[in-house]
Amino acid sequence: MNNLKASQAIQVTQELNKNNREREVGGLIEVMQKYKIEQGLVLVQDLKKETEEKVDNKKIKFVSLWKRLLEE
């Protein structure tokens, strides 16, 4: 089992706002750096507008949870 490698980093939150954004994104970035993952995903319960941005040279997508579940 030592050969396992993280391939994806996902953060899930009910709401993303100015009060919790730093915590939610910061935790995701920390995991991405630790496991050398270039792209991360933040799933938000009811996100009005999907976006994508670079943070610390890492690409992060912000996606509505319901849309992601429909894709699966």
Biopython code that builds the backbone (N, CA, C, O; Angstrom):
import numpy as np
from Bio.PDB.StructureBuilder import StructureBuilder

atoms = [
    (1, "MET", "N", (0.800, -1.203, 0.000)),
    (1, "MET", "CA", (0.000, 0.000, 0.000)),
    (1, "MET", "C", (0.842, 1.267, 0.000)),
    (1, "MET", "O", (0.287, 2.362, -0.086)),
    (2, "ASN", "N", (2.134, 1.156, 0.092)),
    (2, "ASN", "CA", (2.991, 2.341, 0.096)),
    (2, "ASN", "C", (3.090, 2.993, -1.272)),
    (2, "ASN", "O", (3.623, 4.097, -1.385)),
    (3, "ASN", "N", (2.595, 2.345, -2.308)),
    (3, "ASN", "CA", (2.673, 2.894, -3.658)),
    (3, "ASN", "C", (1.488, 3.781, -4.007)),
    (3, "ASN", "O", (1.389, 4.246, -5.142)),
    (4, "LEU", "N", (0.592, 4.027, -3.066)),
    (4, "LEU", "CA", (-0.572, 4.872, -3.332)),
    (4, "LEU", "C", (-0.153, 6.319, -3.478)),
    (4, "LEU", "O", (0.740, 6.788, -2.772)),
    (5, "LYS", "N", (-0.800, 7.033, -4.399)),
    (5, "LYS", "CA", (-0.485, 8.438, -4.631)),
    (5, "LYS", "C", (-1.781, 9.211, -4.812)),
    (5, "LYS", "O", (-2.665, 8.790, -5.558)),
    (6, "ALA", "N", (-1.891, 10.336, -4.130)),
    (6, "ALA", "CA", (-3.074, 11.188, -4.297)),
    (6, "ALA", "C", (-3.077, 11.755, -5.704)),
    (6, "ALA", "O", (-2.050, 12.241, -6.178)),
    (7, "SER", "N", (-4.213, 11.700, -6.374)),
    (7, "SER", "CA", (-4.296, 12.202, -7.745)),
    (7, "SER", "C", (-5.219, 13.398, -7.873)),
    (7, "SER", "O", (-5.246, 14.061, -8.910)),
    (8, "GLN", "N", (-5.984, 13.679, -6.807)),
    (8, "GLN", "CA", (-6.947, 14.762, -6.891)),
    (8, "GLN", "C", (-7.168, 15.340, -5.495)),
    (8, "GLN", "O", (-7.180, 14.613, -4.502)),
    (9, "ALA", "N", (-7.342, 16.658, -5.440)),
    (9, "ALA", "CA", (-7.636, 17.329, -4.174)),
    (9, "ALA", "C", (-8.979, 18.031, -4.313)),
    (9, "ALA", "O", (-9.184, 18.832, -5.225)),
    (10, "ILE", "N", (-9.891, 17.722, -3.398)),
    (10, "ILE", "CA", (-11.237, 18.291, -3.446)),
    (10, "ILE", "C", (-11.593, 18.843, -2.070)),
    (10, "ILE", "O", (-11.410, 18.177, -1.052)),
    (11, "GLN", "N", (-12.100, 20.057, -2.060)),
    (11, "GLN", "CA", (-12.618, 20.679, -0.842)),
    (11, "GLN", "C", (-14.118, 20.866, -1.038)),
    (11, "GLN", "O", (-14.551, 21.346, -2.086)),
    (12, "VAL", "N", (-14.910, 20.491, -0.042)),
    (12, "VAL", "CA", (-16.365, 20.618, -0.133)),
    (12, "VAL", "C", (-16.841, 21.551, 0.972)),
    (12, "VAL", "O", (-16.449, 21.408, 2.130)),
    (13, "THR", "N", (-17.689, 22.506, 0.604)),
    (13, "THR", "CA", (-18.212, 23.440, 1.581)),
    (13, "THR", "C", (-19.659, 23.781, 1.248)),
    (13, "THR", "O", (-20.062, 23.785, 0.085)),
    (14, "GLN", "N", (-20.413, 24.059, 2.267)),
    (14, "GLN", "CA", (-21.812, 24.430, 2.049)),
    (14, "GLN", "C", (-21.908, 25.806, 1.416)),
    (14, "GLN", "O", (-22.753, 26.049, 0.555)),
    (15, "GLU", "N", (-21.034, 26.703, 1.850)),
    (15, "GLU", "CA", (-21.085, 28.084, 1.369)),
    (15, "GLU", "C", (-19.661, 28.615, 1.237)),
    (15, "GLU", "O", (-18.799, 28.295, 2.056)),
    (16, "LEU", "N", (-19.419, 29.407, 0.232)),
    (16, "LEU", "CA", (-18.126, 30.049, 0.047)),
    (16, "LEU", "C", (-18.356, 31.551, 0.064)),
    (16, "LEU", "O", (-19.069, 32.093, -0.781)),
    (17, "ASN", "N", (-17.741, 32.219, 1.040)),
    (17, "ASN", "CA", (-17.917, 33.664, 1.163)),
    (17, "ASN", "C", (-16.620, 34.291, 1.659)),
    (17, "ASN", "O", (-15.629, 33.589, 1.864)),
    (18, "LYS", "N", (-16.622, 35.594, 1.851)),
    (18, "LYS", "CA", (-15.391, 36.281, 2.252)),
    (18, "LYS", "C", (-14.929, 35.860, 3.643)),
    (18, "LYS", "O", (-13.748, 35.996, 3.961)),
    (19, "ASN", "N", (-15.830, 35.352, 4.477)),
    (19, "ASN", "CA", (-15.464, 34.938, 5.829)),
    (19, "ASN", "C", (-14.773, 33.571, 5.885)),
    (19, "ASN", "O", (-13.947, 33.337, 6.766)),
    (20, "ASN", "N", (-15.099, 32.676, 4.960)),
    (20, "ASN", "CA", (-14.508, 31.340, 5.022)),
    (20, "ASN", "C", (-13.628, 30.991, 3.823)),
    (20, "ASN", "O", (-13.022, 29.920, 3.800)),
    (21, "ARG", "N", (-13.550, 31.856, 2.846)),
    (21, "ARG", "CA", (-12.795, 31.572, 1.623)),
    (21, "ARG", "C", (-11.327, 31.242, 1.898)),
    (21, "ARG", "O", (-10.791, 30.277, 1.352)),
    (22, "GLU", "N", (-10.686, 32.038, 2.737)),
    (22, "GLU", "CA", (-9.270, 31.811, 3.022)),
    (22, "GLU", "C", (-9.051, 30.430, 3.650)),
    (22, "GLU", "O", (-8.102, 29.730, 3.295)),
    (23, "ARG", "N", (-9.912, 30.044, 4.567)),
    (23, "ARG", "CA", (-9.805, 28.739, 5.224)),
    (23, "ARG", "C", (-10.022, 27.609, 4.216)),
    (23, "ARG", "O", (-9.247, 26.653, 4.175)),
    (24, "GLU", "N", (-11.071, 27.720, 3.408)),
    (24, "GLU", "CA", (-11.406, 26.644, 2.461)),
    (24, "GLU", "C", (-10.329, 26.487, 1.390)),
    (24, "GLU", "O", (-9.896, 25.371, 1.101)),
    (25, "VAL", "N", (-9.903, 27.582, 0.811)),
    (25, "VAL", "CA", (-8.891, 27.524, -0.246)),
    (25, "VAL", "C", (-7.517, 27.195, 0.345)),
    (25, "VAL", "O", (-6.745, 26.442, -0.249)),
    (26, "GLY", "N", (-7.218, 27.762, 1.514)),
    (26, "GLY", "CA", (-5.926, 27.511, 2.146)),
    (26, "GLY", "C", (-5.701, 26.041, 2.464)),
    (26, "GLY", "O", (-4.607, 25.518, 2.251)),
    (27, "GLY", "N", (-6.717, 25.380, 2.966)),
    (27, "GLY", "CA", (-6.607, 23.954, 3.255)),
    (27, "GLY", "C", (-6.386, 23.131, 1.998)),
    (27, "GLY", "O", (-5.609, 22.176, 1.998)),
    (28, "LEU", "N", (-7.064, 23.501, 0.944)),
    (28, "LEU", "CA", (-6.910, 22.809, -0.334)),
    (28, "LEU", "C", (-5.498, 22.994, -0.878)),
    (28, "LEU", "O", (-4.874, 22.030, -1.319)),
    (29, "ILE", "N", (-4.996, 24.211, -0.851)),
    (29, "ILE", "CA", (-3.643, 24.505, -1.341)),
    (29, "ILE", "C", (-2.600, 23.718, -0.539)),
    (29, "ILE", "O", (-1.643, 23.192, -1.107)),
    (30, "GLU", "N", (-2.788, 23.642, 0.758)),
    (30, "GLU", "CA", (-1.856, 22.905, 1.610)),
    (30, "GLU", "C", (-1.755, 21.437, 1.183)),
    (30, "GLU", "O", (-0.656, 20.891, 1.078)),
    (31, "VAL", "N", (-2.890, 20.811, 0.939)),
    (31, "VAL", "CA", (-2.909, 19.415, 0.496)),
    (31, "VAL", "C", (-2.287, 19.288, -0.895)),
    (31, "VAL", "O", (-1.530, 18.354, -1.157)),
    (32, "MET", "N", (-2.605, 20.220, -1.775)),
    (32, "MET", "CA", (-2.072, 20.178, -3.134)),
    (32, "MET", "C", (-0.554, 20.282, -3.129)),
    (32, "MET", "O", (0.115, 19.583, -3.890)),
    (33, "GLN", "N", (-0.005, 21.139, -2.288)),
    (33, "GLN", "CA", (1.446, 21.278, -2.202)),
    (33, "GLN", "C", (2.076, 20.017, -1.624)),
    (33, "GLN", "O", (3.094, 19.543, -2.129)),
    (34, "LYS", "N", (1.484, 19.479, -0.584)),
    (34, "LYS", "CA", (2.026, 18.287, 0.061)),
    (34, "LYS", "C", (2.099, 17.105, -0.896)),
    (34, "LYS", "O", (3.086, 16.368, -0.904)),
    (35, "TYR", "N", (1.056, 16.922, -1.702)),
    (35, "TYR", "CA", (0.988, 15.773, -2.603)),
    (35, "TYR", "C", (1.317, 16.101, -4.056)),
    (35, "TYR", "O", (1.111, 15.279, -4.949)),
    (36, "LYS", "N", (1.830, 17.311, -4.282)),
    (36, "LYS", "CA", (2.261, 17.739, -5.625)),
    (36, "LYS", "C", (1.153, 17.585, -6.663)),
    (36, "LYS", "O", (1.349, 17.001, -7.729)),
    (37, "ILE", "N", (-0.014, 18.124, -6.322)),
    (37, "ILE", "CA", (-1.177, 18.099, -7.206)),
    (37, "ILE", "C", (-1.327, 19.490, -7.811)),
    (37, "ILE", "O", (-1.317, 20.482, -7.081)),
    (38, "GLU", "N", (-1.465, 19.580, -9.121)),
    (38, "GLU", "CA", (-1.495, 20.873, -9.804)),
    (38, "GLU", "C", (-2.881, 21.512, -9.884)),
    (38, "GLU", "O", (-2.999, 22.736, -9.949)),
    (39, "GLN", "N", (-3.930, 20.685, -9.878)),
    (39, "GLN", "CA", (-5.283, 21.217, -9.996)),
    (39, "GLN", "C", (-6.128, 20.771, -8.810)),
    (39, "GLN", "O", (-6.067, 19.620, -8.379)),
    (40, "GLY", "N", (-6.922, 21.714, -8.291)),
    (40, "GLY", "CA", (-7.803, 21.405, -7.185)),
    (40, "GLY", "C", (-9.238, 21.783, -7.520)),
    (40, "GLY", "O", (-9.505, 22.499, -8.485)),
    (41, "LEU", "N", (-10.144, 21.291, -6.707)),
    (41, "LEU", "CA", (-11.559, 21.515, -6.939)),
    (41, "LEU", "C", (-12.230, 21.895, -5.623)),
    (41, "LEU", "O", (-12.056, 21.222, -4.607)),
    (42, "VAL", "N", (-12.989, 22.970, -5.656)),
    (42, "VAL", "CA", (-13.803, 23.364, -4.512)),
    (42, "VAL", "C", (-15.259, 23.175, -4.925)),
    (42, "VAL", "O", (-15.743, 23.826, -5.852)),
    (43, "LEU", "N", (-15.946, 22.280, -4.228)),
    (43, "LEU", "CA", (-17.361, 22.042, -4.486)),
    (43, "LEU", "C", (-18.171, 22.827, -3.468)),
    (43, "LEU", "O", (-17.960, 22.707, -2.261)),
    (44, "VAL", "N", (-19.097, 23.630, -3.968)),
    (44, "VAL", "CA", (-19.930, 24.477, -3.117)),
    (44, "VAL", "C", (-21.380, 24.060, -3.328)),
    (44, "VAL", "O", (-21.818, 23.853, -4.460)),
    (45, "GLN", "N", (-22.119, 23.940, -2.234)),
    (45, "GLN", "CA", (-23.485, 23.431, -2.317)),
    (45, "GLN", "C", (-24.314, 24.145, -3.383)),
    (45, "GLN", "O", (-24.926, 23.486, -4.223)),
    (46, "ASP", "N", (-24.345, 25.444, -3.368)),
    (46, "ASP", "CA", (-25.154, 26.185, -4.336)),
    (46, "ASP", "C", (-24.369, 27.405, -4.820)),
    (46, "ASP", "O", (-24.599, 28.524, -4.361)),
    (47, "LEU", "N", (-23.463, 27.181, -5.730)),
    (47, "LEU", "CA", (-22.610, 28.245, -6.249)),
    (47, "LEU", "C", (-23.317, 28.947, -7.407)),
    (47, "LEU", "O", (-23.792, 28.299, -8.340)),
    (48, "LYS", "N", (-23.380, 30.255, -7.338)),
    (48, "LYS", "CA", (-24.076, 31.033, -8.373)),
    (48, "LYS", "C", (-23.300, 31.066, -9.690)),
    (48, "LYS", "O", (-23.883, 30.940, -10.766)),
    (49, "LYS", "N", (-21.978, 31.238, -9.594)),
    (49, "LYS", "CA", (-21.163, 31.358, -10.796)),
    (49, "LYS", "C", (-19.897, 30.523, -10.636)),
    (49, "LYS", "O", (-19.138, 30.706, -9.684)),
    (50, "GLU", "N", (-19.681, 29.618, -11.562)),
    (50, "GLU", "CA", (-18.476, 28.800, -11.525)),
    (50, "GLU", "C", (-17.302, 29.613, -12.032)),
    (50, "GLU", "O", (-17.423, 30.376, -12.989)),
    (51, "THR", "N", (-16.167, 29.439, -11.378)),
    (51, "THR", "CA", (-14.965, 30.177, -11.764)),
    (51, "THR", "C", (-13.752, 29.264, -11.673)),
    (51, "THR", "O", (-13.820, 28.136, -11.185)),
    (52, "GLU", "N", (-12.658, 29.791, -12.156)),
    (52, "GLU", "CA", (-11.379, 29.105, -12.086)),
    (52, "GLU", "C", (-10.327, 30.167, -11.831)),
    (52, "GLU", "O", (-10.383, 31.248, -12.418)),
    (53, "GLU", "N", (-9.370, 29.876, -10.966)),
    (53, "GLU", "CA", (-8.323, 30.854, -10.691)),
    (53, "GLU", "C", (-7.034, 30.154, -10.301)),
    (53, "GLU", "O", (-7.021, 28.971, -9.960)),
    (54, "LYS", "N", (-5.953, 30.915, -10.362)),
    (54, "LYS", "CA", (-4.647, 30.414, -9.935)),
    (54, "LYS", "C", (-4.339, 30.963, -8.560)),
    (54, "LYS", "O", (-4.474, 32.161, -8.311)),
    (55, "VAL", "N", (-3.922, 30.078, -7.667)),
    (55, "VAL", "CA", (-3.513, 30.454, -6.320)),
    (55, "VAL", "C", (-2.201, 29.727, -6.047)),
    (55, "VAL", "O", (-2.149, 28.499, -6.121)),
    (56, "ASP", "N", (-1.151, 30.462, -5.733)),
    (56, "ASP", "CA", (0.162, 29.856, -5.477)),
    (56, "ASP", "C", (0.577, 28.903, -6.598)),
    (56, "ASP", "O", (1.063, 27.804, -6.331)),
    (57, "ASN", "N", (0.390, 29.318, -7.839)),
    (57, "ASN", "CA", (0.715, 28.525, -9.023)),
    (57, "ASN", "C", (-0.069, 27.216, -9.126)),
    (57, "ASN", "O", (0.358, 26.291, -9.817)),
    (58, "LYS", "N", (-1.185, 27.137, -8.457)),
    (58, "LYS", "CA", (-2.064, 25.972, -8.537)),
    (58, "LYS", "C", (-3.400, 26.409, -9.136)),
    (58, "LYS", "O", (-3.919, 27.472, -8.794)),
    (59, "LYS", "N", (-3.944, 25.606, -10.010)),
    (59, "LYS", "CA", (-5.227, 25.926, -10.639)),
    (59, "LYS", "C", (-6.360, 25.360, -9.788)),
    (59, "LYS", "O", (-6.368, 24.175, -9.453)),
    (60, "ILE", "N", (-7.312, 26.220, -9.445)),
    (60, "ILE", "CA", (-8.443, 25.807, -8.631)),
    (60, "ILE", "C", (-9.741, 26.128, -9.361)),
    (60, "ILE", "O", (-9.945, 27.249, -9.826)),
    (61, "LYS", "N", (-10.613, 25.131, -9.456)),
    (61, "LYS", "CA", (-11.933, 25.314, -10.047)),
    (61, "LYS", "C", (-12.953, 25.360, -8.919)),
    (61, "LYS", "O", (-12.891, 24.565, -7.981)),
    (62, "PHE", "N", (-13.881, 26.285, -9.014)),
    (62, "PHE", "CA", (-14.983, 26.416, -8.065)),
    (62, "PHE", "C", (-16.243, 25.993, -8.795)),
    (62, "PHE", "O", (-16.652, 26.635, -9.762)),
    (63, "VAL", "N", (-16.859, 24.910, -8.333)),
    (63, "VAL", "CA", (-17.968, 24.290, -9.049)),
    (63, "VAL", "C", (-19.129, 24.045, -8.088)),
    (63, "VAL", "O", (-18.925, 23.751, -6.910)),
    (64, "SER", "N", (-20.329, 24.169, -8.601)),
    (64, "SER", "CA", (-21.527, 23.870, -7.821)),
    (64, "SER", "C", (-21.629, 22.360, -7.611)),
    (64, "SER", "O", (-21.463, 21.586, -8.554)),
    (65, "LEU", "N", (-21.900, 21.949, -6.389)),
    (65, "LEU", "CA", (-21.968, 20.526, -6.043)),
    (65, "LEU", "C", (-22.996, 19.782, -6.884)),
    (65, "LEU", "O", (-22.709, 18.688, -7.372)),
    (66, "TRP", "N", (-24.179, 20.344, -7.064)),
    (66, "TRP", "CA", (-25.227, 19.637, -7.803)),
    (66, "TRP", "C", (-24.794, 19.357, -9.240)),
    (66, "TRP", "O", (-25.125, 18.314, -9.802)),
    (67, "LYS", "N", (-24.047, 20.304, -9.834)),
    (67, "LYS", "CA", (-23.597, 20.107, -11.220)),
    (67, "LYS", "C", (-22.567, 18.977, -11.280)),
    (67, "LYS", "O", (-22.609, 18.142, -12.183)),
    (68, "ARG", "N", (-21.669, 18.955, -10.343)),
    (68, "ARG", "CA", (-20.648, 17.905, -10.305)),
    (68, "ARG", "C", (-21.289, 16.527, -10.110)),
    (68, "ARG", "O", (-20.879, 15.554, -10.743)),
    (69, "LEU", "N", (-22.286, 16.450, -9.240)),
    (69, "LEU", "CA", (-22.950, 15.162, -9.014)),
    (69, "LEU", "C", (-23.687, 14.681, -10.263)),
    (69, "LEU", "O", (-23.745, 13.480, -10.530)),
    (70, "LEU", "N", (-24.248, 15.615, -11.023)),
    (70, "LEU", "CA", (-24.929, 15.217, -12.258)),
    (70, "LEU", "C", (-23.938, 14.702, -13.305)),
    (70, "LEU", "O", (-24.286, 13.853, -14.126)),
    (71, "GLU", "N", (-22.711, 15.212, -13.275)),
    (71, "GLU", "CA", (-21.684, 14.778, -14.224)),
    (71, "GLU", "C", (-21.236, 13.360, -13.941)),
    (71, "GLU", "O", (-20.857, 12.633, -14.860)),
    (72, "GLU", "N", (-21.274, 12.957, -12.684)),
    (72, "GLU", "CA", (-20.826, 11.622, -12.293)),
    (72, "GLU", "C", (-21.889, 10.649, -12.672)),
    (72, "GLU", "O", (-21.739, 9.450, -12.441)),
]
sb = StructureBuilder()
sb.init_structure("model")
sb.init_model(0)
sb.init_chain("A")
sb.init_seg("    ")
for serial, (resi, resn, name, xyz) in enumerate(atoms, 1):
    if name == "N":
        sb.init_residue(resn, " ", resi, " ")
    sb.init_atom(name, np.array(xyz, "f"), 0.0, 1.0, " ", f" {name:<3s}", serial, name[0])
structure = sb.get_structure()
